[in-house]
Amino acid sequence: MKAFFSILTLLIAIHAPSVAARSFMIYSVAMDLPMGVDNEVLKKNFYVNLGSKQGVRKGTLLDVFRIISVLDPYDNRKRVNYRVKIGELKVLHSNDEAAITVFHKKEDKDMPVLELDQFIVGDHVAVNTD
């Protein structure tokens, strides 16, 4: 009986779909066209590869992180990567593996200097757990 369960476990492990860590990020940005009106507020949609299969639905808040990569010239040119939270997005609509989001808030306190202080394609996202 014990051998049967060992073989069954092995068969399940072989045929089970592989699970790999996946990085979720902003893959596209769409925005209103500027019309040159005074005090014009341009709306932006941020498209992310995180959806309902990952538990995301309308109203879910997503943390946005920027990877800051710096070269250390004193340690054999070792590259150091920092993952810094820069703000939050709010989900408007989600499909199985993608969602449409909008700007929710920007981190203001203790932020390092960023080349671009807006959310951009390639910024990482994760479900807000606060």
C-alpha positions in Angstrom: 0.0 0.0 0.0 2.8 2.4 0.8 4.5 1.7 -2.5 1.2 2.5 -4.3 1.0 5.9 -2.7 4.7 6.6 -3.5 4.0 5.8 -7.2 0.8 7.8 -7.2 2.6 10.8 -5.7 5.3 10.5 -8.3 2.8 10.3 -11.2 0.9 13.4 -9.9 4.2 15.3 -9.6 5.2 14.4 -13.1 1.9 15.4 -14.7 1.1 18.4 -12.5 1.5 21.7 -14.3 4.7 23.5 -13.4 4.4 26.5 -11.2 7.0 29.2 -11.7 7.5 32.6 -10.0 6.2 35.3 -12.3 6.9 39.0 -12.2 3.8 41.2 -12.6 4.2 44.6 -14.2 2.8 47.5 -16.1 2.9 46.4 -19.8 1.1 49.4 -21.4 -0.1 52.9 -20.7 -2.9 54.8 -22.5 -3.8 58.4 -21.9 -6.0 61.2 -23.1 -4.7 63.5 -25.8 -3.9 66.9 -24.5 -6.3 69.6 -25.9 -4.4 72.6 -24.6 -7.1 73.7 -22.2 -6.1 75.5 -19.0 -6.0 73.2 -15.9 -6.5 70.2 -18.1 -6.2 66.8 -16.2 -5.1 64.0 -18.5 -6.5 60.6 -17.5 -4.3 57.5 -17.8 -5.0 53.8 -17.9 -2.3 51.4 -16.8 -2.5 47.8 -18.1 -1.0 45.1 -15.9 -0.5 41.4 -16.4 -2.2 40.5 -13.1 -5.8 39.5 -13.2 -8.7 37.6 -11.6 -6.7 34.3 -11.6 -4.4 36.0 -9.1 -7.4 37.3 -7.0 -7.6 40.8 -8.5 -11.0 42.3 -9.1 -12.6 45.8 -9.4 -11.5 48.0 -6.5 -8.3 46.0 -5.6 -5.3 48.2 -4.8 -2.0 47.3 -6.4 1.4 48.5 -5.1 3.8 49.8 -7.8 7.5 49.3 -7.4 10.4 50.6 -9.4 13.7 48.7 -9.6 16.6 51.1 -9.2 19.8 49.5 -10.3 23.1 51.1 -9.2 26.7 50.1 -10.1 29.1 49.9 -7.2 32.6 50.8 -8.6 34.3 49.9 -5.4 33.1 46.3 -5.2 34.2 44.8 -8.5 31.6 46.7 -10.4 28.9 44.8 -8.6 25.3 45.9 -9.5 22.9 46.5 -6.6 19.1 46.4 -7.3 16.7 48.2 -5.0 12.9 47.5 -5.2 11.3 50.7 -4.1 7.5 51.3 -3.7 6.5 54.4 -5.6 2.7 54.4 -5.4 -0.5 52.5 -5.9 -2.9 51.7 -8.7 -6.7 50.9 -8.4 -8.2 48.2 -10.6 -11.1 49.3 -12.8 -11.6 46.0 -14.7 -9.9 42.6 -14.6 -9.8 39.6 -16.9 -8.2 36.2 -16.2 -4.6 37.4 -16.5 -4.8 41.1 -17.1 -6.3 44.2 -15.5 -7.0 47.9 -16.4 -6.0 50.2 -13.6 -5.8 53.9 -12.8 -3.6 56.0 -10.6 -4.6 55.9 -7.0 -1.8 57.5 -5.0 1.9 58.3 -5.1 4.4 57.7 -2.3 5.4 61.0 -0.9 7.5 60.2 2.2 11.1 59.1 2.1 11.3 58.6 -1.7 14.6 58.3 -3.4 15.3 60.5 -6.4 13.8 58.9 -9.6 14.6 59.8 -13.2 10.8 59.6 -14.0 8.4 60.1 -11.1 5.4 58.8 -13.0 4.4 55.2 -13.4 6.0 53.7 -16.5 6.0 50.5 -18.6 8.1 48.0 -16.7 7.3 49.1 -13.2 6.5 46.0 -11.1 3.1 45.6 -9.4 1.8 43.4 -6.5 -1.5 43.2 -4.6 -1.6 45.7 -1.7 -1.7 43.8 1.6 -2.2 46.8 3.9 
